[in-house]
């Protein structure tokens, strides 16, 4: 199975990265709809699409308004459903899709998250709460022979309850907005530092770790000290836009 990173930064895009969007083309699943969402049509392999939003800060939700162009480039695409927590759903309707901001309803359905979602390929998708201003959720998918978790916009900590929710996944996609010199800012903004992320990966006994939601001010990934991080958790890479991951 293949996972594609369509947007790997947060807050705002830069010349190298669009904001949060991750896709499982063979399953017709997308996590988050940041500015990277416009790329969905390039990788589409299904005639329906289910988009799961961790929360609705603009770097994770603005891409819902791009659906007109996504459909224009993929006319075979049928139903598109965005799944999100009820209060976030109400916020999208009231604010993002207000007459003052975006007056034409994008061609999609909006549905509240359910405790479990069954994928057509046999996977089971569940979600769990994360600490973040305004609230956020992480996602886990379990198939008979593999598993993954998507955790973004939270302050990583080894004693946080979400660590048990991601235990032993084969692939963990986790945000890492800050390097290790900004723990106070990470706590204030609800984001993660590298050292804590790798500690979480180790404690949860995950198979592989891919870092996303990279600070857009980072222009050279070499400034993120993976050599030191690998002393705690070896199987780690920094995600980049259009990276394709087989798992």
N, C-alpha and C positions, 0 to 999 in steps of 0.2 A: 504494500500500500504506500501511496505517496502523499506527503504533506507539502504544501507550497506556502512560503512566506511572501505575502503580497505587500505587506507594510510592516517595518520593523523599528520604527521610531515612535516617540510619543510627543505630545504637546503640539508640535508643528513639523511639517515636512522639511527636509533639506535637499541638497542636490543629489544625495545618495539614497535617501530613504523616504518612503511615504509613511503615514501613520497607520495605526494598528489594523491589520487584517491578515488572517491565516485561513487557508483553504484546504479541504480534503476533496479534491475533484471527483474521485471515484465514488464518494459517499454523498456528494451534493451538500456538503456541510461547510459553512463559513463561520469562523469566530471573529466577531467584531467587524465594524464597517467604517473604519477610518478612511483616510484619503486613498489608501491602497486598494480600496474596493473597486475602483474603476477598472482594474486589471482582471476582474473575475471572468469576464467573457473570453479572455485568452485561454483559460484553463478549463473551461466548462466541459464536463463529460456526462452530465445528467440533464433531464428536461425539467427538473424541479430544483429548488434551492431553499435550504433552511439556514437562516442566519441567526446565530446565537450571540446576543450582546452581553458582554460582561457588565457594562453600565453604559450611561449615555453622555458622558463627557464628550465634547465635540470631536476629539481625536479618535474616538471609537464609534461615533454614530453618524457623522456628517455624510459618509458615503452612501447612506440610504437614499439621499437625494440624487445620486448618480445613476439610479436604476433605469432612467429613460435611455441613457446611452448604452448601458449594459445590455438592455433588451434590443436596442437598435443593432448592436454588433452581434447579438446572439438571438435572432428571431425565433429560433426553435425553443427558447426557454419558456416554460409554462409558469406554474405557480411559484411564487417567491413568498416565503413567510419569515418574518422577523420574530424571534422569541426573546422576551425580556421580562423582567420583574414588573408586576402591575404598576407600581409607582413610576417606574422608568417609562413604561408604555404611555402612561398619562402625560408625562413630561414631553415625550416626543410629539404627541398629538397637539399639546397646548403650546409648545414653544418652537421646536424645530420646524414643524409643519404648520405654523401659524401663517395667516395672510401676510404678515409683515416680513417674515423671513423666507418662507418657501410656500407660495400660495397654491401650488398644484400638487395634489396628493400623488406620490410616487406609486407605480403599479405593483403594490405588494400588500400582503395581509400582515396585520400586527396581532400577535397572540401572546398571552401571559405564559411565562415559563411553567411547565409542569414538572413534578418531581422526577420523572423519567421519560425519556424520549427514545423510541425504538427506531433505529436506522433500518433502511431497506436491506442493507448488507449483513444484518444480524447483530450489529453493535447496539449497545445500550448507553445512552448519554445521560449523565446526572450532573447536578451542579451543587455548589456549596458556598457559603458566605465567606467574604474576604473583608479585611479591615481597609477601608478607603473612605475619604470624605464623600458623603452622599451614598455610600454603599456600593459594593461590587460583588460579583460572583466569579468563581472559577468553575471550570468544566472538566469532566473526566469521561472518556469513552472506553468501554470494555468490549472487546470482541472475544470470541472463543480462543484466539491464538495471539492476541496482542492488546496493548492498551496505551493510552496517552492521556496527558493532562495539560490543560492550558490555564496558566495562572498569570494574570496581569493586574497592574494597579493595586498593589498591596505592599505592606511593609513586611518583608520576609523575617521570620523568627522561628527558631527551632521548636519553641514551645507553643506555637500557634496551632489551634485545632485543625487547620487545613492540612497540616503535614500528614495526618493520618488519612485524609481523603485522597492523597496522591501516592500513598505507599505502594511501592513496587511497580509503578507504571514503567513500561518499556521506554517511553519518550516523554520528557517533561519540557514544555515550552514555558519559560518563566521570564517575567520582566526583570530588567536590571538597569534602572535609569541612572543610578549613581555609582561611582566608584567608592572606595572605602573612606574618603575624606569628608563625607557629608552626612553622617548618621542623623544629626539633628534635622537637617532639611528633609531627609528621607522620611523620618517619623512625622514631620509637620505636613508633608504633602501626600503621604500615603503611598510612597514608592520604596524601592529596595536598593540596597547596596550589595555589591558583588560578594563580599565575604559571607554575608548572611544567606544569600541565595545558594551558594555552593554548600554551606552547612545544612540547609534544608534538604538539598538533593541527596546529600550523604545520609542524613538521618532517615529520610523516606525510602532509601535504598532503591532509587530509580535507576534505570538502565543508562539513559543518555540525557544530557541537559543542553538545551539550546536557549541562548539569551536573546530576548527581544525587548522592545520598548526602550531602545538605547537612546540616551540623551542626544537630541539633535545637534547640540554644540560639539559633539565628538566628531571630528573630521578625520581622525586616524584611529582605527580600531586597535592599533598597536599600543595606544595609551591605556587600554584596558588590560591589566596585568593578569593574563591567563596563566602564566607560568606559576605564579604564586597560588592562584586559585586551584590549579591542578594538583597541588600538594594535598588538598582536601578532597577534591572530586576530579578524577582524571578525564572522564569522558564528557567534555564540555566544548562547545563551539559558540562563536558569536554569530547570530543570525544576520543575514543580509537580504535585501529585497530580491525576490525571484529565486532564492535558494530552494531547491527541491530535496526533500529528505525522505528516503525510503526506510520503512520500519516494519 
